[in-house]
Amino acid sequence: MLGDSHLKLLRTKLLSLFEEEKIYRLSDLRITTVSETLQTNRTYISRLINEEFGVNFNEFVNKYRVEEAEALLKNEDNALYTLDYIAEKAGFGSTNSFTRAFKEYKGITPGTFRNKLTEA
């Protein structure tokens, strides 16, 4: 079992890996990749994400990817890029999984989101 200090350190390292290094951009990201990078086992990572964030690993990763995609869509420099390109840049393995996750977190599809941005 993890002690509180070890858990806090692991949480800090996990957030750094996602927020600073943006590991979620790897389309083939697995929990084993994260655990190996953080030099711990997948059970600890899974438990940490479940208990601290109330989601499973895939939901945790997709939240970061959706936020990245939203930022990319809001950036006018990316206006001419396809949704396939945006999905790939945010770390999604397919446009379908991108659309599904985006709609789940934002309540609209990425295409509709982009259209609303251009209307504004």
C-alpha positions in Angstrom: 0.0 0.0 0.0 1.2 3.5 -0.8 2.0 5.9 2.0 0.5 9.4 1.9 3.9 11.0 1.1 4.5 8.5 -1.7 1.0 9.1 -3.0 1.4 12.8 -3.1 4.8 12.5 -4.9 3.3 10.1 -7.5 0.3 12.5 -8.0 2.7 15.4 -8.6 4.7 13.4 -11.0 1.6 12.2 -12.8 0.2 15.7 -13.2 3.6 17.0 -14.4 3.8 14.2 -17.0 0.3 15.2 -18.3 0.4 19.0 -17.9 4.0 19.8 -18.7 5.3 17.0 -20.8 1.8 16.4 -22.4 2.3 12.6 -22.7 -1.4 12.3 -23.6 -0.4 13.4 -27.2 0.9 9.9 -27.8 -1.9 8.2 -29.6 -0.8 4.7 -28.4 -0.5 5.8 -24.7 -1.1 3.0 -22.3 -1.2 2.9 -18.5 1.9 0.7 -18.6 3.8 3.5 -20.5 2.8 6.0 -17.7 3.8 3.6 -14.9 7.1 2.8 -16.6 7.8 6.5 -17.1 7.0 7.2 -13.4 8.9 4.0 -12.3 6.0 2.5 -10.5 3.4 -0.2 -11.3 0.2 0.1 -13.2 -1.9 -0.8 -10.2 -0.7 2.3 -8.3 -1.3 4.6 -11.2 -4.8 3.1 -11.8 -5.7 3.4 -8.1 -4.3 7.0 -7.9 -6.4 8.1 -10.9 -9.5 6.3 -9.7 -9.3 7.7 -6.1 -7.9 11.2 -6.7 -9.7 12.1 -9.9 -12.8 9.8 -9.8 -12.2 8.4 -13.4 -10.5 5.5 -15.0 -7.2 5.8 -17.0 -8.9 6.3 -20.4 -11.2 9.0 -19.1 -8.3 10.7 -17.5 -6.3 10.7 -20.7 -9.3 11.8 -22.9 -10.0 14.8 -20.6 -6.5 16.1 -21.4 -6.9 15.3 -25.1 -10.2 17.0 -25.3 -8.8 20.1 -23.6 -5.9 20.1 -26.0 -8.2 19.7 -29.0 -10.4 22.6 -27.8 -7.3 24.8 -27.5 -6.2 23.8 -31.0 -9.7 24.5 -32.4 -9.8 27.9 -30.8 -6.4 28.8 -32.3 -7.1 30.7 -35.5 -3.8 29.4 -37.0 -5.4 26.0 -37.1 -8.6 27.0 -38.8 -7.6 25.4 -42.1 -6.6 22.1 -40.6 -9.0 19.1 -40.8 -10.5 17.5 -37.7 -8.4 14.5 -38.5 -5.3 16.6 -38.0 -6.7 18.2 -34.8 -7.5 14.7 -33.4 -4.0 13.4 -34.2 -2.3 16.4 -32.7 -4.3 16.0 -29.5 -3.3 12.4 -29.3 -6.5 10.6 -30.4 -5.9 7.4 -32.4 -8.9 8.1 -34.6 -11.3 10.8 -35.5 -14.2 8.7 -34.3 -12.8 8.4 -30.8 -12.0 12.1 -30.9 -15.6 13.0 -31.9 -17.1 10.7 -29.2 -14.8 12.0 -26.4 -15.2 15.6 -27.4 -19.0 15.3 -27.4 -19.0 13.5 -24.1 -17.0 16.3 -22.4 -18.2 19.3 -24.3 -21.7 18.4 -25.2 -21.3 19.1 -28.9 -19.2 17.6 -31.7 -15.9 19.2 -32.6 -17.3 20.2 -36.0 -20.2 22.0 -34.4 -17.8 23.6 -31.8 -15.6 24.8 -34.7 -18.6 26.2 -36.6 -19.8 28.1 -33.5 -16.3 29.7 -33.2 -16.4 30.9 -36.8 -19.9 32.3 -36.3 -18.8 34.4 -33.3 
